[in-house]
Amino acid sequence: MARLPGATDPVEGKRFGSFCMDVTEVTVAAYRACVDKQGCTEPKSALTCNWKVPGRDRHPINCVDGTQAAAYCEKQGK
């Protein structure tokens, strides 16, 4: 994980506090492991989503909302 400093959005003037972010993206396989353990809910399955697409286990998970992302992070202890 990398710690990112807080900043002020130059357009809207909103202040964002510092936060930590994984250095690598969460893969479909990693997110599926959380779903399989019933710690996360399935993301949307749409034309542009990687979820349930064969051969995309090593691709980044997408089509998750903020609540799902927060649940994944919590289950990972982050």
C-alpha positions in Angstrom: 0.0 0.0 0.0 1.1 3.6 -0.6 0.0 6.6 1.5 -1.3 9.5 -0.6 -1.3 13.0 0.9 -4.4 15.1 1.2 -5.1 17.8 -1.3 -7.6 20.4 -2.3 -9.6 19.8 -5.5 -8.7 22.8 -7.7 -12.0 22.9 -9.5 -14.5 22.4 -6.6 -12.3 23.5 -3.7 -13.1 20.4 -1.7 -10.4 19.2 0.7 -9.5 15.5 0.7 -7.6 13.9 3.6 -4.7 11.6 3.1 -5.5 7.9 2.5 -3.8 4.6 1.6 -4.2 2.8 -1.7 -3.1 -0.6 -2.9 -0.1 -0.4 -5.3 -1.7 -3.0 -7.5 -5.3 -3.4 -8.6 -7.7 -5.9 -7.1 -8.2 -8.8 -9.5 -11.4 -10.5 -10.4 -10.0 -13.7 -8.7 -9.2 -11.8 -5.5 -12.6 -10.2 -5.4 -14.3 -13.5 -6.1 -12.5 -15.0 -3.1 -14.2 -12.4 -0.9 -17.6 -13.2 -2.5 -17.0 -16.9 -2.0 -16.4 -16.3 1.7 -19.6 -14.2 1.8 -17.7 -11.1 2.8 -18.5 -9.2 -0.4 -21.5 -9.0 -2.8 -21.3 -9.7 -6.5 -20.7 -6.7 -8.7 -22.9 -5.9 -11.7 -22.6 -8.2 -14.8 -22.8 -5.9 -17.7 -21.2 -5.7 -21.2 -18.2 -3.7 -20.0 -17.7 -5.6 -16.7 -15.1 -8.2 -16.0 -17.2 -10.2 -13.5 -18.2 -13.6 -14.8 -16.3 -13.3 -18.0 -14.2 -16.4 -18.7 -10.4 -15.8 -18.8 -10.5 -12.5 -16.8 -9.4 -13.8 -13.4 -6.2 -11.7 -13.6 -8.0 -8.6 -14.9 -8.9 -5.8 -12.5 -12.3 -6.0 -10.9 -14.6 -3.3 -12.1 -18.3 -2.4 -11.8 -18.2 -2.4 -8.0 -19.8 0.5 -6.2 -18.3 2.4 -3.2 -20.1 0.2 -0.7 -18.7 -3.0 -2.3 -15.2 -1.5 -2.4 -15.3 -0.5 1.2 -16.6 -4.0 2.2 -13.7 -5.6 0.3 -11.1 -3.3 2.0 -12.6 -4.1 5.4 -12.5 -7.8 4.8 -8.8 -7.4 3.8 -8.0 -5.5 7.0 -7.4 -2.3 5.1 
